[in-house]
Amino acid sequence: MSRSEERKVGERGQVTLPKELREKFDIHGGDEVIIHEEDGKITIEKPVSRDVLAEGYRQYAAESEALEEEMAGVSLESNQYLGDAPDW
């Protein structure tokens, strides 16, 4: 469960994010954040950079490739063990 902290909104609508959260989410002065309403709550999140997104896609591709290789090996092994499928 997340911890709550009460903050005062300034005259211009500004709120300071707690240091703990800025450090945890690697948010620094001048960084951009996304603010939106979600289920009646205000949500603040750090946008995903292109580099982070690209790395995620690279990892996904590598995992998919490894799975494909594993499945090909299992398929070959099962064919050797079971033989050809009958012609029904």
N, C-alpha and C positions, 0 to 999 in steps of 0.2 A: 504494500500500500504506500502511496506517495505521501510525503510530508507537506503540510500546508504552511504558508507564511503570509501574514497580512502585510500589505504595502499600501501606502497612501498615493493616490493619483495626484500629480501636480496640476497647476493651473492650465497648462497646455496639453493635458491628457497623457503626460509621460509617467512611466512606471519604471523603476530600476529593478532589473532581474537580480535575484540573489546571487552572490558570488559563487556559491556552491553549484548552482545550476549553470552559470556561465562557464565554469571550469569543466563540469561534467559534459556539456554539449559543445565545448570548444567555441564559445561565442565571445567575440572581442568587440571593443568599441569600433564602430564603423561597419561592422558586418551587417548584412541584410538578413532579415527574418521574414517568415510568412505568418501573417496573422489572419485567422478566419474564425467564423462561428461554426460550431459543430455541436449538434444536440443541445442547443441553448447555452453552450459554454464558449468562452473565447479561448482559442488555441494558438499558441506561438510555437513555431518550429523552425529549425534551421533548414534552408533549402539544400537539396542534394546537389553537389557539384558534378559537372560533366565527368571529371576524372574518377570520382567515386562511383558514379553510375557505370562508366565504361569498365572499370575494374570488376564490378559486380557481374556485368555481362560476360566478361572474359572468364571469370570463375565458373559461371553457369555453363558456358560452352565447354570448358575443360571437363567439368563433372559429367555433362551429357556425353562427351566423347568417351570418357572412361566407362560409363555405363553401357554405351553401345558396344565397346570392345568386350566387356564382360559378358553381355548378352550373346554376342556372336560366339564366344567360347562355350558358353553353356548350351547354346543351340547345337553346335558341332558335337559336343560331348553327348548330348541326348540322342542325336542322330546315330552316333556310333554305338551307343548302349541299346537303343530301342530298334534300330534299323529303319528302313524306309516305312513311311505310312502306307497302310493298305489302300488299294484302289477300290473304294466302295461304290 
